[in-house]
Amino acid sequence: MGLLDLEKHFSFYGAYHSNPTNIIIHIIFVWPILFTALLFLYFTPPIFSPSQTLLNFVPSVLVFNFGFVLAVFYGLFYAALDFKSGSFAAVLTLICWVSSSFVANFIGYDIAWKVVLAAQLFCWTGQFIGHGVFEKRAPALLDNLAQAFLMAPFFVVLEILQSTIGYEPYPGFEKRVKAKIAANIKEWKEKKKQKKSA
């Protein structure tokens, strides 16, 4: 799988999210998972201080730590996959980092870790229910952990843009992805049948 092959990434992730109810569950829960992860990462040590750079104007509440690096990495990866929708997802990721930093700074570590734990448990439970009850297929993270974690927020953004305004990164993208998703699901169902009959 090419690192910047959006079609392959999207069709891989889409093959695990073909049920409309499961898609809605993911739309609701994926971004809160990212937000609360960034909220928790706020308490990691800073990599550098704004006073050591030309960023003296940055509010002291924004800590350039592992959460910042993760947000920048996600944003750059999304923009590299597709400039328009990826840049939009990158801005959302940056907004998550900034807002989670302010929330974490306000509530402090003693409350933050409890909020993060509760939110993560709730959101992951919702997603596993979506897969078990509606999709009837194990989550993508069981087959490709890194790809599932990395693509999930962008998948949600692209899914919303496609369904609301008919956005396509390039002409024919949706048609080709749907064909690959259908082929992947067909292959998975055949393998499942073979396991049952064996």
N, CA, C and O atoms as a DFTB+ gen file, in Angstrom:
792 C
 N C O
     1  1       0.853      -1.188       0.000
     2  2       0.000       0.000       0.000
     3  2       0.887       1.235       0.000
     4  3       1.662       1.447       0.933
     5  1       0.778       2.053      -1.046
     6  2       1.560       3.276      -1.117
     7  2       1.180       4.213       0.009
     8  3       0.002       4.365       0.335
     9  1       2.171       4.835       0.597
    10  2       1.935       5.703       1.763
    11  2       0.964       6.836       1.452
    12  3       0.166       7.214       2.310
    13  1       1.018       7.383       0.240
    14  2       0.155       8.514      -0.110
    15  2      -0.925       8.131      -1.128
    16  3      -1.449       8.990      -1.836
    17  1      -1.247       6.860      -1.194
    18  2      -2.288       6.386      -2.112
    19  2      -3.646       6.485      -1.411
    20  3      -4.075       5.552      -0.732
    21  1      -4.304       7.611      -1.584
    22  2      -5.577       7.871      -0.905
    23  2      -6.631       6.830      -1.269
    24  3      -7.401       6.393      -0.414
    25  1      -6.661       6.440      -2.523
    26  2      -7.659       5.471      -2.985
    27  2      -7.532       4.149      -2.221
    28  3      -8.532       3.571      -1.794
    29  1      -6.312       3.687      -2.058
    30  2      -6.086       2.424      -1.338
    31  2      -6.409       2.574       0.150
    32  3      -7.048       1.704       0.741
    33  1      -5.968       3.676       0.750
    34  2      -6.261       3.917       2.171
    35  2      -7.770       3.981       2.410
    36  3      -8.297       3.352       3.328
    37  1      -8.450       4.754       1.563
    38  2      -9.881       4.979       1.752
    39  2     -10.683       3.705       1.501
    40  3     -11.652       3.429       2.209
    41  1     -10.281       2.931       0.496
    42  2     -11.007       1.687       0.206
    43  2     -10.746       0.645       1.299
    44  3     -11.644      -0.124       1.643
    45  1      -9.517       0.613       1.850
    46  2      -9.223      -0.302       2.959
    47  2     -10.106       0.030       4.155
    48  3     -10.766      -0.846       4.716
    49  1     -10.112       1.295       4.534
    50  2     -10.891       1.705       5.704
    51  2     -12.391       1.575       5.423
    52  3     -13.159       1.160       6.291
    53  1     -12.791       1.931       4.217
    54  2     -14.204       1.858       3.839
    55  2     -14.762       0.446       3.840
    56  3     -15.955       0.251       4.071
    57  1     -13.909      -0.544       3.583
    58  2     -14.364      -1.937       3.578
    59  2     -14.800      -2.394       4.964
    60  3     -15.544      -3.366       5.095
    61  1     -14.344      -1.705       5.985
    62  2     -14.722      -2.018       7.368
    63  2     -15.842      -1.101       7.865
    64  3     -16.302      -1.224       9.000
    65  1     -16.271      -0.187       7.004
    66  2     -17.291       0.796       7.377
    67  2     -18.261       0.990       6.212
    68  3     -18.346       2.068       5.624
    69  1     -18.993      -0.087       5.893
    70  2     -19.947      -0.015       4.780
    71  2     -21.387       0.095       5.275
    72  3     -22.277       0.489       4.521
    73  1     -21.612      -0.249       6.525
    74  2     -22.951      -0.154       7.100
    75  2     -23.240       1.293       7.495
    76  3     -22.442       1.899       8.211
    77  1     -24.369       1.864       7.044
    78  2     -24.671       3.276       7.326
    79  2     -24.688       3.625       8.824
    80  3     -24.229       4.700       9.210
    81  1     -25.210       2.734       9.658
    82  2     -25.260       3.000      11.103
    83  2     -23.847       3.018      11.683
    84  3     -23.524       3.864      12.517
    85  1     -23.019       2.094      11.244
    86  2     -21.634       2.056      11.719
    87  2     -20.877       3.308      11.272
    88  3     -20.051       3.834      12.018
    89  1     -21.154       3.778      10.068
    90  2     -20.515       5.011       9.580
    91  2     -20.911       6.194      10.463
    92  3     -20.065       7.011      10.825
    93  1     -22.195       6.284      10.808
    94  2     -22.674       7.378      11.673
    95  2     -22.011       7.300      13.052
    96  3     -21.614       8.318      13.617
    97  1     -21.897       6.084      13.583
    98  2     -21.234       5.892      14.883
    99  2     -19.795       6.398      14.815
   100  3     -19.322       7.055      15.742
   101  1     -19.103       6.096      13.726
   102  2     -17.719       6.548      13.574
   103  2     -17.648       8.069      13.396
   104  3     -16.746       8.720      13.923
   105  1     -18.582       8.615      12.666
   106  2     -18.611      10.074      12.498
   107  2     -18.752      10.759      13.861
   108  3     -18.142      11.800      14.106
   109  1     -19.553      10.170      14.736
   110  2     -19.793      10.753      16.067
   111  2     -18.579      10.579      16.991
   112  3     -18.240      11.495      17.741
   113  1     -17.927       9.419      16.943
   114  2     -16.938       9.084      17.975
   115  2     -15.467       9.262      17.608
   116  3     -14.634       9.381      18.506
   117  1     -15.120       9.284      16.325
   118  2     -13.692       9.308      15.951
   119  2     -12.994      10.589      16.383
   120  3     -11.924      10.530      16.989
   121  1     -13.580      11.745      16.084
   122  2     -12.912      13.006      16.435
   123  2     -12.820      13.237      17.946
   124  3     -11.814      13.785      18.397
   125  1     -13.820      12.848      18.755
   126  2     -13.630      12.946      20.210
   127  2     -12.469      12.082      20.720
   128  3     -11.818      12.438      21.702
   129  1     -12.211      10.951      20.059
   130  2     -11.065      10.120      20.448
   131  2      -9.774      10.882      20.204
   132  3      -8.888      10.896      21.058
   133  1      -9.664      11.516      19.040
   134  2      -8.474      12.304      18.733
   135  2      -8.344      13.486      19.699
   136  3      -7.263      13.756      20.221
   137  1      -9.448      14.179      19.926
   138  2      -9.439      15.345      20.824
   139  2      -8.962      14.966      22.223
   140  3      -8.095      15.633      22.787
   141  1      -9.529      13.894      22.783
   142  2      -9.165      13.511      24.152
   143  2      -7.750      12.932      24.224
   144  3      -7.083      13.051      25.251
   145  1      -7.290      12.304      23.130
   146  2      -5.893      11.847      23.098
   147  2      -4.949      13.049      23.155
   148  3      -3.949      13.029      23.873
   149  1      -5.275      14.091      22.393
   150  2      -4.462      15.311      22.413
   151  2      -4.552      15.999      23.774
   152  3      -3.575      16.575      24.252
   153  1      -5.729      15.934      24.390
   154  2      -5.901      16.513      25.728
   155  2      -4.970      15.832      26.726
   156  3      -4.335      16.499      27.544
   157  1      -4.888      14.503      26.660
   158  2      -3.998      13.764      27.553
   159  2      -2.524      14.054      27.247
   160  3      -1.710      14.200      28.159
   161  1      -2.195      14.136      25.960
   162  2      -0.807      14.385      25.549
   163  2      -0.333      15.798      25.900
   164  3       0.861      16.093      25.838
   165  1      -1.274      16.664      26.266
   166  2      -0.906      18.016      26.709
   167  2       0.075      17.953      27.882
   168  3       0.903      18.848      28.056
   169  1      -0.024      16.902      28.672
   170  2       0.786      16.792      29.892
   171  2       2.143      16.128      29.656
   172  3       2.870      15.843      30.608
   173  1       2.484      15.880      28.385
   174  2       3.825      15.366      28.084
   175  2       4.815      16.530      28.089
   176  3       4.421      17.677      27.874
   177  1       6.095      16.246      28.332
   178  2       7.090      17.332      28.417
   179  2       7.232      18.088      27.091
   180  3       7.087      17.494      26.022
   181  1       7.511      19.381      27.156
   182  2       7.692      20.164      25.921
   183  2       8.967      19.756      25.179
   184  3       9.979      19.414      25.791
   185  1       8.893      19.802      23.853
   186  2      10.049      19.510      23.020
   187  2      10.918      20.762      22.906
   188  3      12.147      20.698      22.915
   189  1      10.238      21.894      22.798
   190  2      10.950      23.173      22.805
   191  2      10.014      24.233      23.358
   192  3       8.796      24.057      23.370
   193  1      10.592      25.328      23.813
   194  2       9.818      26.424      24.384
   195  2       9.701      27.545      23.362
   196  3      10.669      27.830      22.657
   197  1       8.525      28.195      23.263
   198  2       8.363      29.308      22.315
   199  2       9.382      30.425      22.545
   200  3       9.759      31.124      21.604
   201  1       9.828      30.595      23.796
   202  2      10.791      31.656      24.102
   203  2      12.163      31.377      23.482
   204  3      12.975      32.285      23.303
   205  1      12.407      30.096      23.155
   206  2      13.673      29.726      22.521
   207  2      13.638      29.944      21.007
   208  3      14.656      29.804      20.329
   209  1      12.473      30.285      20.494
   210  2      12.299      30.436      19.048
   211  2      11.734      31.815      18.735
   212  3      11.720      32.705      19.585
   213  1      11.279      31.971      17.525
   214  2      10.647      33.227      17.113
   215  2       9.156      33.246      17.442
   216  3       8.435      34.138      16.995
   217  1       8.685      32.259      18.227
   218  2       7.257      32.126      18.517
   219  2       6.878      32.747      19.857
   220  3       6.042      32.201      20.578
   221  1       7.477      33.865      20.189
   222  2       7.196      34.519      21.472
   223  2       5.745      34.956      21.626
   224  3       5.265      35.127      22.747
   225  1       5.046      35.138      20.512
   226  2       3.656      35.605      20.544
   227  2       2.668      34.489      20.903
   228  3       1.501      34.771      21.171
   229  1       3.117      33.228      20.912
   230  2       2.233      32.091      21.182
   231  2       1.833      32.094      22.651
   232  3       2.687      32.242      23.525
   233  1       0.518      31.928      22.935
   234  2       0.078      31.889      24.345
   235  2       0.802      30.786      25.111
   236  3       1.074      29.717      24.565
   237  1       1.109      31.052      26.368
   238  2       1.882      30.093      27.171
   239  2       1.136      28.778      27.385
   240  3       1.752      27.764      27.712
   241  1      -0.173      28.785      27.206
   242  2      -0.959      27.572      27.391
   243  2      -0.663      26.535      26.308
   244  3      -0.856      25.339      26.529
   245  1      -0.196      26.980      25.141
   246  2       0.122      26.050      24.056
   247  2       1.526      25.495      24.268
   248  3       2.519      26.220      24.209
   249  1       1.580      24.191      24.516
   250  2       2.847      23.522      24.795
   251  2       3.260      22.727      23.561
   252  3       2.495      21.905      23.057
   253  1       4.462      22.977      23.086
   254  2       4.959      22.274      21.907
   255  2       5.572      20.948      22.351
   256  3       6.781      20.823      22.547
   257  1       4.683      19.960      22.501
   258  2       5.072      18.663      23.040
   259  2       4.678      17.560      22.051
   260  3       4.493      17.827      20.864
   261  1       4.551      16.328      22.540
   262  2       4.220      15.204      21.665
   263  2       2.842      15.378      21.030
   264  3       2.633      14.960      19.891
   265  1       1.901      15.987      21.751
   266  2       0.580      16.241      21.185
   267  2       0.660      17.155      19.976
   268  3      -0.027      16.936      18.978
   269  1       1.496      18.175      20.062
   270  2       1.709      19.096      18.945
   271  2       2.315      18.354      17.747
   272  3       1.873      18.523      16.611
   273  1       3.332      17.531      18.021
   274  2       3.988      16.770      16.948
   275  2       2.988      15.845      16.264
   276  3       2.968      15.745      15.037
   277  1       2.158      15.170      17.057
   278  2       1.144      14.272      16.501
   279  2       0.151      15.041      15.627
   280  3      -0.177      14.599      14.526
   281  1      -0.326      16.186      16.110
   282  2      -1.277      16.998      15.348
   283  2      -0.668      17.473      14.032
   284  3      -1.326      17.439      12.993
   285  1       0.582      17.912      14.078
   286  2       1.264      18.376      12.863
   287  2       1.465      17.212      11.890
   288  3       1.250      17.359      10.686
   289  1       1.876      16.058      12.416
   290  2       2.081      14.883      11.559
   291  2       0.781      14.488      10.861
   292  3       0.764      14.275       9.649
   293  1      -0.314      14.391      11.629
   294  2      -1.610      14.049      11.051
   295  2      -2.000      15.074       9.982
   296  3      -2.403      14.712       8.877
   297  1      -1.873      16.356      10.331
   298  2      -2.265      17.417       9.399
   299  2      -1.486      17.380       8.108
   300  3      -2.066      17.496       7.029
   301  1      -0.175      17.219       8.201
   302  2       0.667      17.168       6.999
   303  2       0.364      15.927       6.159
   304  3       0.349      15.988       4.929
   305  1       0.124      14.811       6.830
   306  2      -0.207      13.572       6.111
   307  2      -1.525      13.725       5.354
   308  3      -1.630      13.325       4.195
   309  1      -2.524      14.304       6.010
   310  2      -3.819      14.498       5.350
   311  2      -3.709      15.440       4.156
   312  3      -4.284      15.173       3.101
   313  1      -2.978      16.534       4.316
   314  2      -2.797      17.492       3.221
   315  2      -2.035      16.862       2.064
   316  3      -2.283      17.195       0.905
   317  1      -1.104      15.950       2.369
   318  2      -0.345      15.268       1.318
   319  2      -1.226      14.265       0.563
   320  3      -1.031      14.042      -0.631
   321  1      -2.194      13.664       1.262
   322  2      -3.103      12.708       0.614
   323  2      -4.022      13.399      -0.385
   324  3      -4.219      12.912      -1.499
   325  1      -4.587      14.544       0.022
   326  2      -5.460      15.323      -0.852
   327  2      -5.426      16.762      -0.352
   328  3      -5.815      17.033       0.784
   329  1      -4.970      17.674      -1.181
   330  2      -4.718      19.029      -0.699
   331  2      -5.968      19.715      -0.152
   332  3      -5.918      20.315       0.922
   333  1      -7.081      19.635      -0.868
   334  2      -8.292      20.365      -0.432
   335  2      -8.900      19.779       0.839
   336  3      -8.950      20.446       1.872
   337  1      -9.360      18.540       0.763
   338  2     -10.002      17.940       1.940
   339  2      -8.978      17.679       3.039
   340  3      -9.299      17.770       4.224
   341  1      -7.742      17.354       2.646
   342  2      -6.687      17.103       3.621
   343  2      -6.303      18.356       4.393
   344  3      -6.032      18.296       5.592
   345  1      -6.281      19.500       3.697
   346  2      -5.983      20.766       4.378
   347  2      -7.094      21.120       5.358
   348  3      -6.835      21.635       6.445
   349  1      -8.331      20.839       4.962
   350  2      -9.471      21.067       5.855
   351  2      -9.341      20.190       7.103
   352  3      -9.545      20.661       8.222
   353  1      -8.997      18.898       6.903
   354  2      -8.804      17.982       8.033
   355  2      -7.618      18.430       8.890
   356  3      -7.640      18.288      10.112
   357  1      -6.582      18.970       8.240
   358  2      -5.410      19.467       8.977
   359  2      -5.788      20.642       9.876
   360  3      -5.330      20.731      11.015
   361  1      -6.625      21.540       9.360
   362  2      -7.087      22.683      10.164
   363  2      -7.910      22.179      11.351
   364  3      -7.759      22.677      12.467
   365  1      -8.778      21.195      11.114
   366  2      -9.571      20.616      12.209
   367  2      -8.657      19.984      13.269
   368  3      -8.906      20.099      14.469
   369  1      -7.606      19.321      12.807
   370  2      -6.652      18.696      13.734
   371  2      -5.940      19.759      14.565
   372  3      -5.757      19.590      15.771
   373  1      -5.542      20.846      13.923
   374  2      -4.887      21.945      14.641
   375  2      -5.851      22.584      15.645
   376  3      -5.454      22.921      16.760
   377  1      -7.115      22.749      15.249
   378  2      -8.139      23.286      16.166
   379  2      -8.290      22.359      17.376
   380  3      -8.423      22.827      18.507
   381  1      -8.269      21.047      17.134
   382  2      -8.352      20.075      18.231
   383  2      -7.180      20.235      19.187
   384  3      -7.358      20.212      20.405
   385  1      -5.968      20.400      18.627
   386  2      -4.789      20.556      19.479
   387  2      -4.882      21.825      20.326
   388  3      -4.634      21.797      21.531
   389  1      -5.241      22.938      19.683
   390  2      -5.330      24.214      20.401
   391  2      -6.418      24.152      21.471
   392  3      -6.176      24.495      22.628
   393  1      -7.612      23.713      21.083
   394  2      -8.724      23.696      22.046
   395  2      -8.494      22.687      23.164
   396  3      -8.832      22.958      24.317
   397  1      -7.922      21.524      22.841
   398  2      -7.636      20.536      23.891
   399  2      -6.565      21.060      24.851
   400  3      -6.577      20.739      26.040
   401  1      -5.641      21.865      24.327
   402  2      -4.613      22.473      25.188
   403  2      -5.240      23.425      26.198
   404  3      -4.883      23.419      27.376
   405  1      -6.177      24.243      25.726
   406  2      -6.850      25.178      26.631
   407  2      -7.696      24.439      27.669
   408  3      -7.712      24.807      28.844
   409  1      -8.400      23.391      27.225
   410  2      -9.226      22.609      28.151
   411  2      -8.333      21.922      29.194
   412  3      -8.618      21.975      30.390
   413  1      -7.258      21.281      28.737
   414  2      -6.342      20.578      29.650
   415  2      -5.720      21.533      30.659
   416  3      -5.612      21.218      31.844
   417  1      -5.312      22.699      30.177
   418  2      -4.717      23.698      31.063
   419  2      -5.725      24.184      32.105
   420  3      -5.368      24.450      33.253
   421  1      -6.976      24.294      31.693
   422  2      -8.027      24.797      32.592
   423  2      -8.407      23.770      33.653
   424  3      -8.537      24.117      34.826
   425  1      -8.588      22.501      33.254
   426  2      -9.088      21.500      34.212
   427  2      -7.963      20.817      34.997
   428  3      -8.212      20.272      36.072
   429  1      -6.731      20.837      34.476
   430  2      -5.609      20.224      35.181
   431  2      -5.554      18.714      35.021
   432  3      -6.530      18.080      34.621
   433  1      -4.401      18.151      35.339
   434  2      -4.156      16.722      35.107
   435  2      -5.090      15.821      35.912
   436  3      -5.579      14.816      35.395
   437  1      -5.345      16.179      37.192
   438  2      -6.159      15.318      38.064
   439  2      -7.564      15.066      37.514
   440  3      -8.118      13.983      37.699
   441  1      -8.130      16.050      36.848
   442  2      -9.450      15.869      36.233
   443  2      -9.300      15.371      34.805
   444  3     -10.092      14.548      34.346
   445  1      -8.289      15.863      34.100
   446  2      -8.117      15.543      32.680
   447  2      -8.014      14.048      32.419
   448  3      -8.664      13.540      31.506
   449  1      -7.207      13.329      33.206
   450  2      -7.025      11.906      32.919
   451  2      -8.329      11.129      33.122
   452  3      -8.574      10.132      32.443
   453  1      -9.160      11.587      34.056
   454  2     -10.453      10.926      34.284
   455  2     -11.403      11.190      33.125
   456  3     -12.113      10.292      32.672
   457  1     -11.410      12.438      32.649
   458  2     -12.245      12.802      31.496
   459  2     -11.808      12.010      30.268
   460  3     -12.636      11.470      29.535
   461  1     -10.504      11.949      30.059
   462  2      -9.955      11.228      28.905
   463  2     -10.306       9.746      28.987
   464  3     -10.761       9.158      28.006
   465  1     -10.097       9.146      30.151
   466  2     -10.402       7.717      30.317
   467  2     -11.872       7.431      30.049
   468  3     -12.199       6.493      29.321
   469  1     -12.760       8.231      30.631
   470  2     -14.200       8.029      30.441
   471  2     -14.591       8.210      28.971
   472  3     -15.339       7.402      28.421
   473  1     -14.087       9.265      28.341
   474  2     -14.419       9.543      26.936
   475  2     -13.890       8.462      26.014
   476  3     -14.593       8.016      25.107
   477  1     -12.646       8.035      26.242
   478  2     -12.052       6.991      25.395
   479  2     -12.823       5.676      25.539
   480  3     -13.119       5.017      24.542
   481  1     -13.147       5.295      26.770
   482  2     -13.912       4.052      26.981
   483  2     -15.279       4.125      26.310
   484  3     -15.714       3.173      25.662
   485  1     -15.948       5.256      26.470
   486  2     -17.281       5.435      25.885
   487  2     -17.218       5.389      24.358
   488  3     -18.005       4.692      23.718
   489  1     -16.278       6.134      23.784
   490  2     -16.180       6.217      22.325
   491  2     -15.737       4.897      21.698
   492  3     -16.275       4.487      20.670
   493  1     -14.753       4.227      22.319
   494  2     -14.303       2.943      21.778
   495  2     -15.386       1.883      21.919
   496  3     -15.552       1.048      21.030
   497  1     -16.124       1.908      23.023
   498  2     -17.230       0.956      23.189
   499  2     -18.267       1.161      22.095
   500  3     -18.758       0.199      21.505
   501  1     -18.598       2.432      21.827
   502  2     -19.543       2.740      20.756
   503  2     -19.082       2.211      19.417
   504  3     -19.878       1.683      18.640
   505  1     -17.792       2.352      19.146
   506  2     -17.267       1.889      17.857
   507  2     -17.267       0.362      17.759
   508  3     -17.577      -0.196      16.706
   509  1     -16.920      -0.309      18.857
   510  2     -16.935      -1.769      18.832
   511  2     -18.366      -2.297      18.690
   512  3     -18.593      -3.316      18.038
   513  1     -19.323      -1.604      19.298
   514  2     -20.731      -1.974      19.115
   515  2     -21.118      -1.776      17.642
   516  3     -21.808      -2.613      17.060
   517  1     -20.673      -0.672      17.052
   518  2     -20.943      -0.413      15.635
   519  2     -20.446      -1.532      14.747
   520  3     -21.115      -1.925      13.791
   521  1     -19.265      -2.046      15.068
   522  2     -18.704      -3.132      14.259
   523  2     -19.381      -4.468      14.560
   524  3     -19.710      -5.219      13.642
   525  1     -19.587      -4.760      15.830
   526  2     -20.158      -6.052      16.207
   527  2     -21.622      -6.193      15.843
   528  3     -22.037      -7.231      15.329
   529  1     -22.410      -5.158      16.105
   530  2     -23.859      -5.239      15.907
   531  2     -24.273      -4.886      14.474
   532  3     -25.116      -5.565      13.888
   533  1     -23.690      -3.839      13.918
   534  2     -24.159      -3.344      12.625
   535  2     -23.270      -3.776      11.446
   536  3     -23.781      -4.238      10.426
   537  1     -21.972      -3.631      11.580
   538  2     -21.064      -3.994      10.482
   539  2     -20.871      -5.499      10.407
   540  3     -20.700      -6.073       9.331
   541  1     -20.904      -6.126      11.585
   542  2     -20.672      -7.566      11.717
   543  2     -19.296      -7.955      11.161
   544  3     -19.115      -9.015      10.563
   545  1     -18.344      -7.056      11.383
   546  2     -16.953      -7.290      10.959
   547  2     -16.030      -6.620      11.973
   548  3     -16.317      -5.529      12.466
   549  1     -14.937      -7.278      12.272
   550  2     -13.968      -6.723      13.223
   551  2     -13.454      -5.379      12.723
   552  3     -13.394      -5.154      11.514
   553  1     -13.081      -4.481      13.638
   554  2     -12.567      -3.170      13.226
   555  2     -11.299      -3.276      12.385
   556  3     -10.573      -4.267      12.459
   557  1     -11.043      -2.239      11.582
   558  2      -9.854      -2.197      10.723
   559  2      -8.570      -2.251      11.542
   560  3      -7.547      -2.741      11.063
   561  1      -8.617      -1.753      12.767
   562  2      -7.396      -1.695      13.587
   563  2      -6.850      -3.076      13.913
   564  3      -5.673      -3.208      14.247
   565  1      -7.691      -4.120      13.821
   566  2      -7.207      -5.468      14.087
   567  2      -6.375      -6.004      12.920
   568  3      -5.567      -6.915      13.101
   569  1      -6.569      -5.447      11.732
   570  2      -5.792      -5.857      10.555
   571  2      -4.623      -4.922      10.266
   572  3      -3.587      -5.357       9.765
   573  1      -4.787      -3.642      10.581
   574  2      -3.720      -2.667      10.326
   575  2      -3.877      -1.524      11.321
   576  3      -4.538      -0.526      11.036
   577  1      -3.269      -1.680      12.477
   578  2      -3.446      -0.747      13.598
   579  2      -3.053       0.680      13.236
   580  3      -3.834       1.611      13.427
   581  1      -1.844       0.848      12.715
   582  2      -1.347       2.198      12.410
   583  2      -2.202       2.878      11.342
   584  3      -2.539       4.056      11.461
   585  1      -2.545       2.128      10.305
   586  2      -3.324       2.705       9.208
   587  2      -4.720       3.101       9.695
   588  3      -5.236       4.147       9.302
   589  1      -5.331       2.281      10.540
   590  2      -6.675       2.576      11.038
   591  2      -6.676       3.822      11.917
   592  3      -7.553       4.675      11.783
   593  1      -5.698       3.932      12.817
   594  2      -5.618       5.102      13.697
   595  2      -5.338       6.379      12.904
   596  3      -5.905       7.436      13.180
   597  1      -4.464       6.261      11.928
   598  2      -4.063       7.425      11.143
   599  2      -5.174       7.883      10.206
   600  3      -5.386       9.084      10.036
   601  1      -5.882       6.939       9.599
   602  2      -6.876       7.296       8.580
   603  2      -8.248       7.639       9.142
   604  3      -9.013       8.346       8.486
   605  1      -8.581       7.159      10.339
   606  2      -9.939       7.312      10.865
   607  2     -10.449       8.755      10.851
   608  3     -11.542       8.985      10.335
   609  1      -9.723       9.738      11.387
   610  2     -10.247      11.113      11.361
   611  2     -10.440      11.653       9.939
   612  3     -11.430      12.328       9.655
   613  1      -9.492      11.352       9.055
   614  2      -9.594      11.836       7.675
   615  2     -10.720      11.123       6.925
   616  3     -11.414      11.731       6.110
   617  1     -10.894       9.833       7.204
   618  2     -11.979       9.078       6.590
   619  2     -13.323       9.727       6.917
   620  3     -14.178       9.867       6.042
   621  1     -13.506      10.120       8.169
   622  2     -14.751      10.755       8.600
   623  2     -14.972      12.073       7.853
   624  3     -16.077      12.345       7.383
   625  1     -13.920      12.888       7.745
   626  2     -14.029      14.168       7.038
   627  2     -14.388      13.943       5.577
   628  3     -15.299      14.585       5.054
   629  1     -13.678      13.038       4.917
   630  2     -13.921      12.773       3.494
   631  2     -15.307      12.169       3.274
   632  3     -15.977      12.481       2.289
   633  1     -15.726      11.315       4.185
   634  2     -17.063      10.703       4.107
   635  2     -18.147      11.786       4.175
   636  3     -19.103      11.759       3.399
   637  1     -17.999      12.729       5.096
   638  2     -18.970      13.819       5.248
   639  2     -18.965      14.714       4.013
   640  3     -20.028      15.091       3.519
   641  1     -17.781      15.058       3.509
   642  2     -17.689      15.911       2.318
   643  2     -18.294      15.236       1.097
   644  3     -18.941      15.892       0.280
   645  1     -18.085      13.918       0.966
   646  2     -18.663      13.187      -0.166
   647  2     -20.184      13.148      -0.084
   648  3     -20.874      13.384      -1.075
   649  1     -20.698      12.849       1.102
   650  2     -22.147      12.675       1.231
   651  2     -22.920      13.994       1.254
   652  3     -24.096      14.021       0.892
   653  1     -22.278      15.088       1.675
   654  2     -23.003      16.367       1.761
   655  2     -22.865      17.231       0.509
   656  3     -23.846      17.803       0.032
   657  1     -21.640      17.324      -0.021
   658  2     -21.445      18.214      -1.179
   659  2     -20.932      17.479      -2.419
   660  3     -20.619      18.101      -3.434
   661  1     -20.849      16.143      -2.324
   662  2     -20.406      15.350      -3.471
   663  2     -18.942      15.540      -3.819
   664  3     -18.548      15.388      -4.976
   665  1     -18.127      15.878      -2.810
   666  2     -16.710      16.144      -3.063
   667  2     -15.967      14.868      -3.464
   668  3     -16.170      13.805      -2.878
   669  1     -15.110      14.997      -4.467
   670  2     -14.206      13.926      -4.876
   671  2     -12.810      14.510      -5.025
   672  3     -12.653      15.574      -5.623
   673  1     -11.791      13.839      -4.496
   674  2     -10.422      14.336      -4.669
   675  2     -10.028      14.462      -6.144
   676  3      -9.249      15.338      -6.522
   677  1     -10.577      13.580      -6.955
   678  2     -10.383      13.650      -8.410
   679  2     -11.548      12.901      -9.064
   680  3     -12.170      12.055      -8.422
   681  1     -11.849      13.199     -10.326
   682  2     -12.989      12.556     -10.999
   683  2     -12.858      11.031     -11.009
   684  3     -11.802      10.483     -11.326
   685  1     -13.950      10.369     -10.657
   686  2     -13.979       8.912     -10.641
   687  2     -13.513       8.276      -9.343
   688  3     -13.542       7.053      -9.207
   689  1     -13.082       9.095      -8.385
   690  2     -12.555       8.577      -7.116
   691  2     -13.596       7.713      -6.402
   692  3     -13.316       6.575      -6.026
   693  1     -14.790       8.259      -6.221
   694  2     -15.827       7.548      -5.459
   695  2     -16.204       6.225      -6.128
   696  3     -16.370       5.212      -5.449
   697  1     -16.336       6.232      -7.432
   698  2     -16.716       5.021      -8.174
   699  2     -15.647       3.935      -8.021
   700  3     -15.962       2.767      -7.790
   701  1     -14.388       4.333      -8.154
   702  2     -13.292       3.374      -8.050
   703  2     -13.164       2.840      -6.630
   704  3     -12.912       1.652      -6.427
   705  1     -13.339       3.720      -5.649
   706  2     -13.255       3.293      -4.242
   707  2     -14.394       2.333      -3.910
   708  3     -14.178       1.323      -3.241
   709  1     -15.600       2.642      -4.372
   710  2     -16.751       1.755      -4.107
   711  2     -16.519       0.369      -4.694
   712  3     -16.873      -0.635      -4.075
   713  1     -15.930       0.309      -5.879
   714  2     -15.636      -0.986      -6.516
   715  2     -14.620      -1.765      -5.697
   716  3     -14.767      -2.975      -5.523
   717  1     -13.587      -1.088      -5.189
   718  2     -12.570      -1.747      -4.368
   719  2     -13.145      -2.202      -3.027
   720  3     -12.800      -3.272      -2.524
   721  1     -14.016      -1.388      -2.461
   722  2     -14.662      -1.756      -1.190
   723  2     -15.525      -3.002      -1.393
   724  3     -15.484      -3.927      -0.582
   725  1     -16.304      -3.024      -2.471
   726  2     -17.165      -4.174      -2.778
   727  2     -16.333      -5.437      -2.978
   728  3     -16.714      -6.511      -2.511
   729  1     -15.203      -5.316      -3.667
   730  2     -14.322      -6.471      -3.906
   731  2     -13.723      -6.964      -2.588
   732  3     -13.628      -8.171      -2.361
   733  1     -13.321      -6.038      -1.724
   734  2     -12.744      -6.393      -0.434
   735  2     -13.766      -7.116       0.438
   736  3     -13.449      -8.122       1.072
   737  1     -14.990      -6.599       0.467
   738  2     -16.053      -7.213       1.276
   739  2     -16.402      -8.598       0.740
   740  3     -16.631      -9.529       1.512
   741  1     -16.442      -8.730      -0.587
   742  2     -16.738     -10.022      -1.213
   743  2     -15.666     -11.044      -0.843
   744  3     -15.978     -12.185      -0.501
   745  1     -14.408     -10.629      -0.913
   746  2     -13.294     -11.516      -0.569
   747  2     -13.358     -11.924       0.894
   748  3     -13.127     -13.087       1.228
   749  1     -13.675     -10.959       1.780
   750  2     -13.789     -11.242       3.208
   751  2     -14.913     -12.239       3.484
   752  3     -14.749     -13.155       4.291
   753  1     -16.057     -12.063       2.816
   754  2     -17.200     -12.966       3.011
   755  2     -16.883     -14.379       2.523
   756  3     -17.293     -15.362       3.139
   757  1     -16.151     -14.473       1.415
   758  2     -15.767     -15.793       0.894
   759  2     -14.820     -16.509       1.853
   760  3     -14.944     -17.714       2.076
   761  1     -13.867     -15.754       2.423
   762  2     -12.938     -16.333       3.399
   763  2     -13.684     -16.794       4.654
   764  3     -13.359     -17.822       5.250
   765  1     -14.685     -16.010       5.036
   766  2     -15.499     -16.350       6.216
   767  2     -16.282     -17.641       5.977
   768  3     -16.394     -18.490       6.862
   769  1     -16.820     -17.770       4.768
   770  2     -17.564     -18.983       4.401
   771  2     -16.653     -20.205       4.428
   772  3     -17.028     -21.265       4.928
   773  1     -15.452     -20.040       3.884
   774  2     -14.489     -21.147       3.839
   775  2     -14.099     -21.608       5.229
   776  3     -13.942     -22.804       5.475
   777  1     -13.942     -20.645       6.150
   778  2     -13.600     -20.984       7.546
   779  2     -14.728     -21.761       8.206
   780  3     -14.484     -22.704       8.959
   781  1     -15.978     -21.358       7.920
   782  2     -17.138     -22.039       8.527
   783  2     -17.287     -23.447       7.992
   784  3     -17.633     -24.365       8.736
   785  1     -17.024     -23.627       6.690
   786  2     -17.193     -24.945       6.077
   787  2     -16.024     -25.894       6.371
   788  3     -16.140     -27.109       6.207
   789  1     -14.887     -25.314       6.810
   790  2     -13.698     -26.146       7.069
   791  2     -13.854     -26.939       8.358
   792  3     -12.954     -27.691       8.733
